[in-house]
């Protein structure tokens, strides 16, 4: 008798699947990320843009509180996917 895979097992496997491609904006090198990693990657660059615009409006670089969020997301890749960090962010 075979049993259907447990939904939690299927969800876990899907969460670990590298299905999302992201590219380094400077050199064009790309890497596959999980869905979660792709969300973090995209959020990092959205926050970077918003922080840059806030700094420009303030006339002082580095004053936006969004830089803390950018650093947090960069650190996520350093700790959890060093290969993606090296390809996309280093």
PDB file of N, CA, C and O in Angstrom:
ATOM      1  N   UNK A   1       0.840  -1.181   0.000  1.00  0.00           N
ATOM      2  CA  UNK A   1       0.000   0.000   0.000  1.00  0.00           C
ATOM      3  C   UNK A   1       0.884   1.243   0.000  1.00  0.00           C
ATOM      4  O   UNK A   1       1.805   1.356   0.809  1.00  0.00           O
ATOM      5  N   UNK A   2       0.608   2.157  -0.893  1.00  0.00           N
ATOM      6  CA  UNK A   2       1.357   3.408  -0.926  1.00  0.00           C
ATOM      7  C   UNK A   2       0.496   4.507  -0.341  1.00  0.00           C
ATOM      8  O   UNK A   2      -0.730   4.485  -0.440  1.00  0.00           O
ATOM      9  N   UNK A   3       1.155   5.450   0.259  1.00  0.00           N
ATOM     10  CA  UNK A   3       0.429   6.571   0.826  1.00  0.00           C
ATOM     11  C   UNK A   3       0.847   7.839   0.111  1.00  0.00           C
ATOM     12  O   UNK A   3       1.977   7.961  -0.362  1.00  0.00           O
ATOM     13  N   UNK A   4      -0.064   8.767   0.039  1.00  0.00           N
ATOM     14  CA  UNK A   4       0.231  10.058  -0.567  1.00  0.00           C
ATOM     15  C   UNK A   4       1.206  10.816   0.319  1.00  0.00           C
ATOM     16  O   UNK A   4       1.119  10.739   1.545  1.00  0.00           O
ATOM     17  N   UNK A   5       2.143  11.556  -0.296  1.00  0.00           N
ATOM     18  CA  UNK A   5       3.095  12.329   0.522  1.00  0.00           C
ATOM     19  C   UNK A   5       2.373  13.320   1.428  1.00  0.00           C
ATOM     20  O   UNK A   5       1.366  13.921   1.056  1.00  0.00           O
ATOM     21  N   UNK A   6       2.903  13.462   2.582  1.00  0.00           N
ATOM     22  CA  UNK A   6       2.383  14.387   3.575  1.00  0.00           C
ATOM     23  C   UNK A   6       2.487  15.822   3.050  1.00  0.00           C
ATOM     24  O   UNK A   6       3.516  16.190   2.483  1.00  0.00           O
ATOM     25  N   UNK A   7       1.449  16.633   3.226  1.00  0.00           N
ATOM     26  CA  UNK A   7       1.446  18.017   2.750  1.00  0.00           C
ATOM     27  C   UNK A   7       2.627  18.807   3.310  1.00  0.00           C
ATOM     28  O   UNK A   7       3.214  19.622   2.599  1.00  0.00           O
ATOM     29  N   UNK A   8       2.980  18.576   4.574  1.00  0.00           N
ATOM     30  CA  UNK A   8       4.114  19.296   5.177  1.00  0.00           C
ATOM     31  C   UNK A   8       5.418  18.951   4.464  1.00  0.00           C
ATOM     32  O   UNK A   8       6.274  19.817   4.281  1.00  0.00           O
ATOM     33  N   UNK A   9       5.573  17.689   4.062  1.00  0.00           N
ATOM     34  CA  UNK A   9       6.780  17.276   3.350  1.00  0.00           C
ATOM     35  C   UNK A   9       6.833  17.947   1.982  1.00  0.00           C
ATOM     36  O   UNK A   9       7.880  18.445   1.568  1.00  0.00           O
ATOM     37  N   UNK A  10       5.713  17.958   1.293  1.00  0.00           N
ATOM     38  CA  UNK A  10       5.653  18.607  -0.024  1.00  0.00           C
ATOM     39  C   UNK A  10       5.948  20.092   0.103  1.00  0.00           C
ATOM     40  O   UNK A  10       6.719  20.636  -0.688  1.00  0.00           O
ATOM     41  N   UNK A  11       5.354  20.754   1.076  1.00  0.00           N
ATOM     42  CA  UNK A  11       5.602  22.186   1.289  1.00  0.00           C
ATOM     43  C   UNK A  11       7.068  22.446   1.602  1.00  0.00           C
ATOM     44  O   UNK A  11       7.639  23.423   1.120  1.00  0.00           O
ATOM     45  N   UNK A  12       7.679  21.589   2.399  1.00  0.00           N
ATOM     46  CA  UNK A  12       9.096  21.741   2.741  1.00  0.00           C
ATOM     47  C   UNK A  12       9.968  21.608   1.488  1.00  0.00           C
ATOM     48  O   UNK A  12      10.881  22.405   1.274  1.00  0.00           O
ATOM     49  N   UNK A  13       9.684  20.612   0.677  1.00  0.00           N
ATOM     50  CA  UNK A  13      10.454  20.405  -0.550  1.00  0.00           C
ATOM     51  C   UNK A  13      10.295  21.604  -1.481  1.00  0.00           C
ATOM     52  O   UNK A  13      11.276  22.074  -2.058  1.00  0.00           O
ATOM     53  N   UNK A  14       9.073  22.098  -1.629  1.00  0.00           N
ATOM     54  CA  UNK A  14       8.839  23.261  -2.483  1.00  0.00           C
ATOM     55  C   UNK A  14       9.580  24.485  -1.959  1.00  0.00           C
ATOM     56  O   UNK A  14      10.105  25.273  -2.746  1.00  0.00           O
ATOM     57  N   UNK A  15       9.628  24.650  -0.652  1.00  0.00           N
ATOM     58  CA  UNK A  15      10.289  25.826  -0.085  1.00  0.00           C
ATOM     59  C   UNK A  15      11.792  25.798  -0.305  1.00  0.00           C
ATOM     60  O   UNK A  15      12.442  26.842  -0.281  1.00  0.00           O
ATOM     61  N   UNK A  16      12.351  24.605  -0.521  1.00  0.00           N
ATOM     62  CA  UNK A  16      13.788  24.462  -0.739  1.00  0.00           C
ATOM     63  C   UNK A  16      14.167  24.424  -2.217  1.00  0.00           C
ATOM     64  O   UNK A  16      15.350  24.448  -2.556  1.00  0.00           O
ATOM     65  N   UNK A  17      13.168  24.365  -3.095  1.00  0.00           N
ATOM     66  CA  UNK A  17      13.415  24.297  -4.530  1.00  0.00           C
ATOM     67  C   UNK A  17      13.938  25.638  -5.031  1.00  0.00           C
ATOM     68  O   UNK A  17      13.384  26.694  -4.728  1.00  0.00           O
ATOM     69  N   UNK A  18      15.003  25.570  -5.793  1.00  0.00           N
ATOM     70  CA  UNK A  18      15.590  26.785  -6.353  1.00  0.00           C
ATOM     71  C   UNK A  18      14.967  27.021  -7.722  1.00  0.00           C
ATOM     72  O   UNK A  18      15.434  26.498  -8.734  1.00  0.00           O
ATOM     73  N   UNK A  19      13.919  27.806  -7.732  1.00  0.00           N
ATOM     74  CA  UNK A  19      13.125  28.016  -8.942  1.00  0.00           C
ATOM     75  C   UNK A  19      13.179  29.439  -9.476  1.00  0.00           C
ATOM     76  O   UNK A  19      12.635  29.726 -10.542  1.00  0.00           O
ATOM     77  N   UNK A  20      13.828  30.322  -8.747  1.00  0.00           N
ATOM     78  CA  UNK A  20      13.823  31.750  -9.093  1.00  0.00           C
ATOM     79  C   UNK A  20      15.236  32.193  -9.488  1.00  0.00           C
ATOM     80  O   UNK A  20      16.172  32.074  -8.698  1.00  0.00           O
ATOM     81  N   UNK A  21      15.379  32.695 -10.697  1.00  0.00           N
ATOM     82  CA  UNK A  21      16.687  33.161 -11.158  1.00  0.00           C
ATOM     83  C   UNK A  21      16.842  34.649 -10.860  1.00  0.00           C
ATOM     84  O   UNK A  21      15.929  35.443 -11.091  1.00  0.00           O
ATOM     85  N   UNK A  22      18.014  35.010 -10.343  1.00  0.00           N
ATOM     86  CA  UNK A  22      18.349  36.410 -10.134  1.00  0.00           C
ATOM     87  C   UNK A  22      19.724  36.662 -10.737  1.00  0.00           C
ATOM     88  O   UNK A  22      20.585  35.783 -10.744  1.00  0.00           O
ATOM     89  N   UNK A  23      19.917  37.890 -11.248  1.00  0.00           N
ATOM     90  CA  UNK A  23      21.130  38.229 -11.963  1.00  0.00           C
ATOM     91  C   UNK A  23      21.854  39.395 -11.281  1.00  0.00           C
ATOM     92  O   UNK A  23      21.226  40.330 -10.784  1.00  0.00           O
ATOM     93  N   UNK A  24      23.171  39.318 -11.272  1.00  0.00           N
ATOM     94  CA  UNK A  24      23.994  40.402 -10.762  1.00  0.00           C
ATOM     95  C   UNK A  24      23.867  41.579 -11.725  1.00  0.00           C
ATOM     96  O   UNK A  24      24.108  41.430 -12.923  1.00  0.00           O
ATOM     97  N   UNK A  25      23.495  42.734 -11.215  1.00  0.00           N
ATOM     98  CA  UNK A  25      23.238  43.895 -12.071  1.00  0.00           C
ATOM     99  C   UNK A  25      24.508  44.493 -12.642  1.00  0.00           C
ATOM    100  O   UNK A  25      24.448  45.283 -13.585  1.00  0.00           O
ATOM    101  N   UNK A  26      25.665  44.130 -12.086  1.00  0.00           N
ATOM    102  CA  UNK A  26      26.930  44.687 -12.570  1.00  0.00           C
ATOM    103  C   UNK A  26      27.588  43.820 -13.653  1.00  0.00           C
ATOM    104  O   UNK A  26      28.103  44.343 -14.642  1.00  0.00           O
ATOM    105  N   UNK A  27      27.568  42.490 -13.462  1.00  0.00           N
ATOM    106  CA  UNK A  27      28.304  41.632 -14.383  1.00  0.00           C
ATOM    107  C   UNK A  27      27.439  40.624 -15.131  1.00  0.00           C
ATOM    108  O   UNK A  27      27.949  39.901 -15.986  1.00  0.00           O
ATOM    109  N   UNK A  28      26.142  40.557 -14.832  1.00  0.00           N
ATOM    110  CA  UNK A  28      25.240  39.671 -15.550  1.00  0.00           C
ATOM    111  C   UNK A  28      25.268  38.223 -15.104  1.00  0.00           C
ATOM    112  O   UNK A  28      24.507  37.409 -15.628  1.00  0.00           O
ATOM    113  N   UNK A  29      26.126  37.874 -14.149  1.00  0.00           N
ATOM    114  CA  UNK A  29      26.167  36.498 -13.641  1.00  0.00           C
ATOM    115  C   UNK A  29      24.863  36.201 -12.905  1.00  0.00           C
ATOM    116  O   UNK A  29      24.325  37.066 -12.213  1.00  0.00           O
ATOM    117  N   UNK A  30      24.356  34.975 -13.056  1.00  0.00           N
ATOM    118  CA  UNK A  30      23.078  34.663 -12.419  1.00  0.00           C
ATOM    119  C   UNK A  30      23.180  33.419 -11.557  1.00  0.00           C
ATOM    120  O   UNK A  30      24.130  32.642 -11.656  1.00  0.00           O
ATOM    121  N   UNK A  31      22.169  33.253 -10.703  1.00  0.00           N
ATOM    122  CA  UNK A  31      22.093  32.116  -9.800  1.00  0.00           C
ATOM    123  C   UNK A  31      20.621  31.847  -9.501  1.00  0.00           C
ATOM    124  O   UNK A  31      19.791  32.755  -9.539  1.00  0.00           O
ATOM    125  N   UNK A  32      20.317  30.604  -9.208  1.00  0.00           N
ATOM    126  CA  UNK A  32      18.957  30.219  -8.860  1.00  0.00           C
ATOM    127  C   UNK A  32      18.782  30.327  -7.348  1.00  0.00           C
ATOM    128  O   UNK A  32      19.649  29.925  -6.572  1.00  0.00           O
ATOM    129  N   UNK A  33      17.639  30.881  -6.951  1.00  0.00           N
ATOM    130  CA  UNK A  33      17.304  31.065  -5.543  1.00  0.00           C
ATOM    131  C   UNK A  33      15.989  30.366  -5.234  1.00  0.00           C
ATOM    132  O   UNK A  33      15.208  30.042  -6.129  1.00  0.00           O
ATOM    133  N   UNK A  34      15.765  30.141  -3.942  1.00  0.00           N
ATOM    134  CA  UNK A  34      14.448  29.667  -3.515  1.00  0.00           C
ATOM    135  C   UNK A  34      13.483  30.845  -3.593  1.00  0.00           C
ATOM    136  O   UNK A  34      13.898  31.994  -3.744  1.00  0.00           O
ATOM    137  N   UNK A  35      12.200  30.545  -3.489  1.00  0.00           N
ATOM    138  CA  UNK A  35      11.187  31.610  -3.494  1.00  0.00           C
ATOM    139  C   UNK A  35      11.456  32.604  -2.361  1.00  0.00           C
ATOM    140  O   UNK A  35      11.408  33.816  -2.572  1.00  0.00           O
ATOM    141  N   UNK A  36      11.737  32.091  -1.165  1.00  0.00           N
ATOM    142  CA  UNK A  36      12.023  32.951  -0.010  1.00  0.00           C
ATOM    143  C   UNK A  36      13.246  33.825  -0.268  1.00  0.00           C
ATOM    144  O   UNK A  36      13.222  35.024   0.012  1.00  0.00           O
ATOM    145  N   UNK A  37      14.309  33.238  -0.795  1.00  0.00           N
ATOM    146  CA  UNK A  37      15.523  34.012  -1.081  1.00  0.00           C
ATOM    147  C   UNK A  37      15.270  35.082  -2.136  1.00  0.00           C
ATOM    148  O   UNK A  37      15.805  36.187  -2.048  1.00  0.00           O
ATOM    149  N   UNK A  38      14.455  34.751  -3.132  1.00  0.00           N
ATOM    150  CA  UNK A  38      14.172  35.741  -4.184  1.00  0.00           C
ATOM    151  C   UNK A  38      13.405  36.934  -3.617  1.00  0.00           C
ATOM    152  O   UNK A  38      13.624  38.071  -4.035  1.00  0.00           O
ATOM    153  N   UNK A  39      12.510  36.676  -2.671  1.00  0.00           N
ATOM    154  CA  UNK A  39      11.769  37.766  -2.020  1.00  0.00           C
ATOM    155  C   UNK A  39      12.729  38.650  -1.231  1.00  0.00           C
ATOM    156  O   UNK A  39      12.635  39.876  -1.291  1.00  0.00           O
ATOM    157  N   UNK A  40      13.646  38.040  -0.498  1.00  0.00           N
ATOM    158  CA  UNK A  40      14.631  38.799   0.279  1.00  0.00           C
ATOM    159  C   UNK A  40      15.525  39.600  -0.662  1.00  0.00           C
ATOM    160  O   UNK A  40      15.806  40.770  -0.404  1.00  0.00           O
ATOM    161  N   UNK A  41      15.970  38.980  -1.743  1.00  0.00           N
ATOM    162  CA  UNK A  41      16.821  39.666  -2.723  1.00  0.00           C
ATOM    163  C   UNK A  41      16.109  40.889  -3.307  1.00  0.00           C
ATOM    164  O   UNK A  41      16.676  41.980  -3.361  1.00  0.00           O
ATOM    165  N   UNK A  42      14.872  40.697  -3.740  1.00  0.00           N
ATOM    166  CA  UNK A  42      14.126  41.805  -4.348  1.00  0.00           C
ATOM    167  C   UNK A  42      13.872  42.922  -3.337  1.00  0.00           C
ATOM    168  O   UNK A  42      13.984  44.103  -3.667  1.00  0.00           O
ATOM    169  N   UNK A  43      13.531  42.544  -2.109  1.00  0.00           N
ATOM    170  CA  UNK A  43      13.285  43.533  -1.052  1.00  0.00           C
ATOM    171  C   UNK A  43      14.552  44.343  -0.776  1.00  0.00           C
ATOM    172  O   UNK A  43      14.487  45.549  -0.535  1.00  0.00           O
ATOM    173  N   UNK A  44      15.687  43.682  -0.812  1.00  0.00           N
ATOM    174  CA  UNK A  44      16.969  44.357  -0.578  1.00  0.00           C
ATOM    175  C   UNK A  44      17.147  45.511  -1.566  1.00  0.00           C
ATOM    176  O   UNK A  44      17.508  46.621  -1.174  1.00  0.00           O
ATOM    177  N   UNK A  45      16.893  45.242  -2.843  1.00  0.00           N
ATOM    178  CA  UNK A  45      17.110  46.285  -3.847  1.00  0.00           C
ATOM    179  C   UNK A  45      16.021  47.348  -3.844  1.00  0.00           C
ATOM    180  O   UNK A  45      16.291  48.504  -4.172  1.00  0.00           O
ATOM    181  N   UNK A  46      14.807  46.985  -3.483  1.00  0.00           N
ATOM    182  CA  UNK A  46      13.751  47.989  -3.328  1.00  0.00           C
ATOM    183  C   UNK A  46      14.106  48.933  -2.182  1.00  0.00           C
ATOM    184  O   UNK A  46      13.967  50.150  -2.306  1.00  0.00           O
ATOM    185  N   UNK A  47      14.563  48.367  -1.068  1.00  0.00           N
ATOM    186  CA  UNK A  47      14.956  49.203   0.074  1.00  0.00           C
ATOM    187  C   UNK A  47      16.187  50.035  -0.236  1.00  0.00           C
ATOM    188  O   UNK A  47      16.298  51.170   0.226  1.00  0.00           O
ATOM    189  N   UNK A  48      17.112  49.486  -1.013  1.00  0.00           N
ATOM    190  CA  UNK A  48      18.296  50.251  -1.392  1.00  0.00           C
ATOM    191  C   UNK A  48      17.900  51.483  -2.210  1.00  0.00           C
ATOM    192  O   UNK A  48      18.409  52.579  -1.976  1.00  0.00           O
ATOM    193  N   UNK A  49      17.001  51.297  -3.157  1.00  0.00           N
ATOM    194  CA  UNK A  49      16.538  52.421  -3.969  1.00  0.00           C
ATOM    195  C   UNK A  49      15.832  53.464  -3.109  1.00  0.00           C
ATOM    196  O   UNK A  49      16.102  54.659  -3.226  1.00  0.00           O
ATOM    197  N   UNK A  50      14.926  53.008  -2.247  1.00  0.00           N
ATOM    198  CA  UNK A  50      14.186  53.940  -1.386  1.00  0.00           C
ATOM    199  C   UNK A  50      15.128  54.678  -0.439  1.00  0.00           C
ATOM    200  O   UNK A  50      14.959  55.875  -0.210  1.00  0.00           O
ATOM    201  N   UNK A  51      16.114  53.977   0.111  1.00  0.00           N
ATOM    202  CA  UNK A  51      17.076  54.616   1.014  1.00  0.00           C
ATOM    203  C   UNK A  51      17.907  55.657   0.271  1.00  0.00           C
ATOM    204  O   UNK A  51      18.171  56.739   0.797  1.00  0.00           O
ATOM    205  N   UNK A  52      18.313  55.332  -0.936  1.00  0.00           N
ATOM    206  CA  UNK A  52      19.089  56.266  -1.745  1.00  0.00           C
ATOM    207  C   UNK A  52      18.274  57.534  -2.033  1.00  0.00           C
ATOM    208  O   UNK A  52      18.798  58.646  -1.960  1.00  0.00           O
ATOM    209  N   UNK A  53      16.999  57.358  -2.359  1.00  0.00           N
ATOM    210  CA  UNK A  53      16.140  58.514  -2.628  1.00  0.00           C
ATOM    211  C   UNK A  53      15.917  59.347  -1.368  1.00  0.00           C
ATOM    212  O   UNK A  53      15.911  60.577  -1.433  1.00  0.00           O
ATOM    213  N   UNK A  54      15.734  58.686  -0.216  1.00  0.00           N
ATOM    214  CA  UNK A  54      15.586  59.420   1.052  1.00  0.00           C
ATOM    215  C   UNK A  54      16.851  60.216   1.367  1.00  0.00           C
ATOM    216  O   UNK A  54      16.780  61.377   1.771  1.00  0.00           O
ATOM    217  N   UNK A  55      18.006  59.583   1.178  1.00  0.00           N
ATOM    218  CA  UNK A  55      19.272  60.271   1.430  1.00  0.00           C
ATOM    219  C   UNK A  55      19.428  61.488   0.517  1.00  0.00           C
ATOM    220  O   UNK A  55      19.874  62.551   0.951  1.00  0.00           O
ATOM    221  N   UNK A  56      19.056  61.318  -0.742  1.00  0.00           N
ATOM    222  CA  UNK A  56      19.170  62.422  -1.695  1.00  0.00           C
ATOM    223  C   UNK A  56      18.263  63.582  -1.282  1.00  0.00           C
ATOM    224  O   UNK A  56      18.665  64.744  -1.347  1.00  0.00           O
ATOM    225  N   UNK A  57      17.040  63.263  -0.856  1.00  0.00           N
ATOM    226  CA  UNK A  57      16.106  64.305  -0.418  1.00  0.00           C
ATOM    227  C   UNK A  57      16.614  65.023   0.822  1.00  0.00           C
ATOM    228  O   UNK A  57      16.413  66.227   0.980  1.00  0.00           O
ATOM    229  N   UNK A  58      17.281  64.269   1.711  1.00  0.00           N
ATOM    230  CA  UNK A  58      17.817  64.856   2.943  1.00  0.00           C
ATOM    231  C   UNK A  58      19.127  65.595   2.684  1.00  0.00           C
ATOM    232  O   UNK A  58      19.545  66.418   3.499  1.00  0.00           O
ATOM    233  N   UNK A  59      19.771  65.311   1.567  1.00  0.00           N
ATOM    234  CA  UNK A  59      21.048  65.942   1.244  1.00  0.00           C
ATOM    235  C   UNK A  59      22.225  65.343   2.001  1.00  0.00           C
ATOM    236  O   UNK A  59      23.314  65.917   2.006  1.00  0.00           O
ATOM    237  N   UNK A  60      22.020  64.197   2.641  1.00  0.00           N
ATOM    238  CA  UNK A  60      23.081  63.549   3.413  1.00  0.00           C
ATOM    239  C   UNK A  60      23.026  62.048   3.151  1.00  0.00           C
ATOM    240  O   UNK A  60      21.983  61.421   3.336  1.00  0.00           O
ATOM    241  N   UNK A  61      24.151  61.472   2.719  1.00  0.00           N
ATOM    242  CA  UNK A  61      24.195  60.029   2.475  1.00  0.00           C
ATOM    243  C   UNK A  61      24.183  59.251   3.779  1.00  0.00           C
ATOM    244  O   UNK A  61      24.779  59.663   4.775  1.00  0.00           O
ATOM    245  N   UNK A  62      23.487  58.106   3.753  1.00  0.00           N
ATOM    246  CA  UNK A  62      23.511  57.186   4.883  1.00  0.00           C
ATOM    247  C   UNK A  62      22.561  57.502   6.009  1.00  0.00           C
ATOM    248  O   UNK A  62      22.650  56.886   7.071  1.00  0.00           O
ATOM    249  N   UNK A  63      21.646  58.446   5.820  1.00  0.00           N
ATOM    250  CA  UNK A  63      20.760  58.834   6.917  1.00  0.00           C
ATOM    251  C   UNK A  63      19.463  58.030   6.960  1.00  0.00           C
ATOM    252  O   UNK A  63      18.800  57.982   7.997  1.00  0.00           O
ATOM    253  N   UNK A  64      19.098  57.404   5.855  1.00  0.00           N
ATOM    254  CA  UNK A  64      17.834  56.651   5.817  1.00  0.00           C
ATOM    255  C   UNK A  64      17.902  55.439   6.747  1.00  0.00           C
ATOM    256  O   UNK A  64      18.907  54.729   6.783  1.00  0.00           O
ATOM    257  N   UNK A  65      16.846  55.218   7.481  1.00  0.00           N
ATOM    258  CA  UNK A  65      16.755  54.041   8.344  1.00  0.00           C
ATOM    259  C   UNK A  65      16.610  52.756   7.530  1.00  0.00           C
ATOM    260  O   UNK A  65      16.787  51.660   8.062  1.00  0.00           O
ATOM    261  N   UNK A  66      16.289  52.887   6.250  1.00  0.00           N
ATOM    262  CA  UNK A  66      16.158  51.713   5.393  1.00  0.00           C
ATOM    263  C   UNK A  66      17.500  51.009   5.154  1.00  0.00           C
ATOM    264  O   UNK A  66      17.524  49.835   4.784  1.00  0.00           O
ATOM    265  N   UNK A  67      18.603  51.713   5.360  1.00  0.00           N
ATOM    266  CA  UNK A  67      19.915  51.069   5.196  1.00  0.00           C
ATOM    267  C   UNK A  67      20.080  49.904   6.168  1.00  0.00           C
ATOM    268  O   UNK A  67      20.759  48.928   5.848  1.00  0.00           O
ATOM    269  N   UNK A  68      19.470  49.991   7.346  1.00  0.00           N
ATOM    270  CA  UNK A  68      19.520  48.870   8.294  1.00  0.00           C
ATOM    271  C   UNK A  68      18.837  47.639   7.706  1.00  0.00           C
ATOM    272  O   UNK A  68      19.314  46.520   7.896  1.00  0.00           O
ATOM    273  N   UNK A  69      17.738  47.830   7.002  1.00  0.00           N
ATOM    274  CA  UNK A  69      17.039  46.718   6.366  1.00  0.00           C
ATOM    275  C   UNK A  69      17.872  46.140   5.221  1.00  0.00           C
ATOM    276  O   UNK A  69      17.910  44.925   5.029  1.00  0.00           O
ATOM    277  N   UNK A  70      18.534  47.006   4.468  1.00  0.00           N
ATOM    278  CA  UNK A  70      19.414  46.553   3.390  1.00  0.00           C
ATOM    279  C   UNK A  70      20.529  45.682   3.970  1.00  0.00           C
ATOM    280  O   UNK A  70      20.794  44.590   3.467  1.00  0.00           O
ATOM    281  N   UNK A  71      21.176  46.166   5.024  1.00  0.00           N
ATOM    282  CA  UNK A  71      22.261  45.397   5.659  1.00  0.00           C
ATOM    283  C   UNK A  71      21.760  44.064   6.212  1.00  0.00           C
ATOM    284  O   UNK A  71      22.448  43.048   6.114  1.00  0.00           O
ATOM    285  N   UNK A  72      20.562  44.074   6.791  1.00  0.00           N
ATOM    286  CA  UNK A  72      19.982  42.837   7.337  1.00  0.00           C
ATOM    287  C   UNK A  72      19.806  41.799   6.225  1.00  0.00           C
ATOM    288  O   UNK A  72      20.135  40.627   6.409  1.00  0.00           O
ATOM    289  N   UNK A  73      19.292  42.227   5.084  1.00  0.00           N
ATOM    290  CA  UNK A  73      19.085  41.292   3.983  1.00  0.00           C
ATOM    291  C   UNK A  73      20.398  40.826   3.368  1.00  0.00           C
ATOM    292  O   UNK A  73      20.507  39.669   2.962  1.00  0.00           O
ATOM    293  N   UNK A  74      21.391  41.696   3.291  1.00  0.00           N
ATOM    294  CA  UNK A  74      22.722  41.277   2.828  1.00  0.00           C
ATOM    295  C   UNK A  74      23.283  40.231   3.782  1.00  0.00           C
ATOM    296  O   UNK A  74      23.837  39.221   3.348  1.00  0.00           O
ATOM    297  N   UNK A  75      23.141  40.473   5.076  1.00  0.00           N
ATOM    298  CA  UNK A  75      23.641  39.518   6.069  1.00  0.00           C
ATOM    299  C   UNK A  75      22.922  38.176   5.981  1.00  0.00           C
ATOM    300  O   UNK A  75      23.526  37.134   6.235  1.00  0.00           O
ATOM    301  N   UNK A  76      21.639  38.191   5.624  1.00  0.00           N
ATOM    302  CA  UNK A  76      20.925  36.932   5.438  1.00  0.00           C
ATOM    303  C   UNK A  76      21.672  36.062   4.425  1.00  0.00           C
ATOM    304  O   UNK A  76      21.909  34.880   4.671  1.00  0.00           O
ATOM    305  N   UNK A  77      22.040  36.653   3.286  1.00  0.00           N
ATOM    306  CA  UNK A  77      22.743  35.874   2.264  1.00  0.00           C
ATOM    307  C   UNK A  77      24.133  35.463   2.728  1.00  0.00           C
ATOM    308  O   UNK A  77      24.567  34.351   2.427  1.00  0.00           O
ATOM    309  N   UNK A  78      24.831  36.310   3.438  1.00  0.00           N
ATOM    310  CA  UNK A  78      26.147  35.930   3.967  1.00  0.00           C
ATOM    311  C   UNK A  78      26.042  34.691   4.855  1.00  0.00           C
ATOM    312  O   UNK A  78      26.894  33.804   4.799  1.00  0.00           O
ATOM    313  N   UNK A  79      24.997  34.637   5.668  1.00  0.00           N
ATOM    314  CA  UNK A  79      24.847  33.551   6.631  1.00  0.00           C
ATOM    315  C   UNK A  79      24.187  32.305   6.049  1.00  0.00           C
ATOM    316  O   UNK A  79      24.539  31.190   6.436  1.00  0.00           O
ATOM    317  N   UNK A  80      23.240  32.469   5.129  1.00  0.00           N
ATOM    318  CA  UNK A  80      22.419  31.342   4.692  1.00  0.00           C
ATOM    319  C   UNK A  80      22.669  30.862   3.265  1.00  0.00           C
ATOM    320  O   UNK A  80      22.311  29.733   2.929  1.00  0.00           O
ATOM    321  N   UNK A  81      23.274  31.690   2.425  1.00  0.00           N
ATOM    322  CA  UNK A  81      23.569  31.282   1.059  1.00  0.00           C
ATOM    323  C   UNK A  81      24.770  32.084   0.573  1.00  0.00           C
ATOM    324  O   UNK A  81      24.637  33.052  -0.176  1.00  0.00           O
ATOM    325  N   UNK A  82      25.941  31.653   1.020  1.00  0.00           N
ATOM    326  CA  UNK A  82      27.174  32.378   0.697  1.00  0.00           C
ATOM    327  C   UNK A  82      27.431  32.413  -0.809  1.00  0.00           C
ATOM    328  O   UNK A  82      27.963  33.397  -1.323  1.00  0.00           O
ATOM    329  N   UNK A  83      27.057  31.347  -1.520  1.00  0.00           N
ATOM    330  CA  UNK A  83      27.258  31.324  -2.967  1.00  0.00           C
ATOM    331  C   UNK A  83      26.453  32.431  -3.640  1.00  0.00           C
ATOM    332  O   UNK A  83      26.970  33.148  -4.498  1.00  0.00           O
ATOM    333  N   UNK A  84      25.189  32.569  -3.252  1.00  0.00           N
ATOM    334  CA  UNK A  84      24.351  33.631  -3.817  1.00  0.00           C
ATOM    335  C   UNK A  84      24.909  35.004  -3.446  1.00  0.00           C
ATOM    336  O   UNK A  84      24.894  35.923  -4.266  1.00  0.00           O
ATOM    337  N   UNK A  85      25.397  35.146  -2.225  1.00  0.00           N
ATOM    338  CA  UNK A  85      26.014  36.407  -1.815  1.00  0.00           C
ATOM    339  C   UNK A  85      27.174  36.752  -2.741  1.00  0.00           C
ATOM    340  O   UNK A  85      27.284  37.878  -3.226  1.00  0.00           O
ATOM    341  N   UNK A  86      28.040  35.763  -2.978  1.00  0.00           N
ATOM    342  CA  UNK A  86      29.224  36.011  -3.820  1.00  0.00           C
ATOM    343  C   UNK A  86      28.828  36.354  -5.260  1.00  0.00           C
ATOM    344  O   UNK A  86      29.453  37.214  -5.881  1.00  0.00           O
ATOM    345  N   UNK A  87      27.811  35.702  -5.789  1.00  0.00           N
ATOM    346  CA  UNK A  87      27.388  35.933  -7.163  1.00  0.00           C
ATOM    347  C   UNK A  87      26.627  37.252  -7.310  1.00  0.00           C
ATOM    348  O   UNK A  87      26.854  38.002  -8.260  1.00  0.00           O
ATOM    349  N   UNK A  88      25.737  37.528  -6.379  1.00  0.00           N
ATOM    350  CA  UNK A  88      24.816  38.655  -6.558  1.00  0.00           C
ATOM    351  C   UNK A  88      25.213  39.941  -5.846  1.00  0.00           C
ATOM    352  O   UNK A  88      24.886  41.031  -6.315  1.00  0.00           O
ATOM    353  N   UNK A  89      25.910  39.831  -4.727  1.00  0.00           N
ATOM    354  CA  UNK A  89      26.048  41.000  -3.866  1.00  0.00           C
ATOM    355  C   UNK A  89      27.481  41.416  -3.571  1.00  0.00           C
ATOM    356  O   UNK A  89      27.713  42.535  -3.113  1.00  0.00           O
ATOM    357  N   UNK A  90      28.431  40.553  -3.821  1.00  0.00           N
ATOM    358  CA  UNK A  90      29.821  40.853  -3.471  1.00  0.00           C
ATOM    359  C   UNK A  90      30.474  41.704  -4.531  1.00  0.00           C
ATOM    360  O   UNK A  90      31.647  42.055  -4.405  1.00  0.00           O
TER     361      UNK A  90
END
